[in-house]
Structure formats: structure tokens, C-alpha cells
């Protein structure tokens, strides 16, 4: 058995069930955050305009909600999980670094702790990947049967 196959086998076997649930909760949370941003599009646009580092990036108020929605769906079903988690990690990291903490307008005082929790979970899934209960794993099993 070559090294890559051995790594993939160990990766699938080392993915506990609670992480599948955690991946689902993370994906659903990101999806709902994206919906919240779409519902408050004008508010998000004002926050971006008031942030000096992001003023020249007017397209961000359109990109951020859709990145959360699509990334949340991908993470929830377990396909392109690492790529989606990397994009989400960068978006949330930019929000933590550039958005003023006194702008707690979307989630109140829980905004910064929520961002750090999401960053840690995204980092976990960047490292661990999809797991064995995912759409990607199901597709790979189907290829083995054929």
C-alpha cells in the first residue's frame, strides 16, 4: 500500500462521529450568517464603507454573504470542505482584523467571540477535511463500485 493510500485510510478512520455533527453545525451556522447578511445588505454595506481598509472594495458587500452561503452548504454536505473552509477562514479573519469591535451590530456583544469560535472550527476542518460521512466520500465509494 503506497503512502498516499495509507494516509487516506487513516484519515477516514480517525474522523469521529462528533466531528461530523460539528461540521454540520458549522456549515449551517455559516449558511445562516450569510442569510443574515443578505437580509441586512444595507447595514453590511455601511459597515464596509466605514472601514477604511475596505472602502475601495465595494464588491465585498455582495461577495461576503454569498461566500458564507455557498461555503456553508459545501461544509455542511462535505464536499470541497477544505477549500470552502479556507475561503471562510480568510473572510472571517479579515472581519476580525479590519472591522471595528464597536460595530457589534449583527450579533451584538457575541460577535467577536463567535468569530473566534468560527475561526478555530474552520482551522480544524482545514486540517481534517471532509471525513467519512460526506458527499465526497459517498462519490468515492460509488467510483469503487463501478
Secondary structure, 3 states (H helix, E strand, C coil): CCHHHHHHHHHHHCCCHHHHHHHHHHHHHHHHHHHHHHHCHHHHHHHHHHCHHHCCCCCHHHHHHHHHHHHHHHHHHCCCHHHHHHHHHHHHHHHHHHCCHHHCCCCHHHHHHHHHHHHHHHHHHHHHCCCCCCHHHHHHHHHHHC
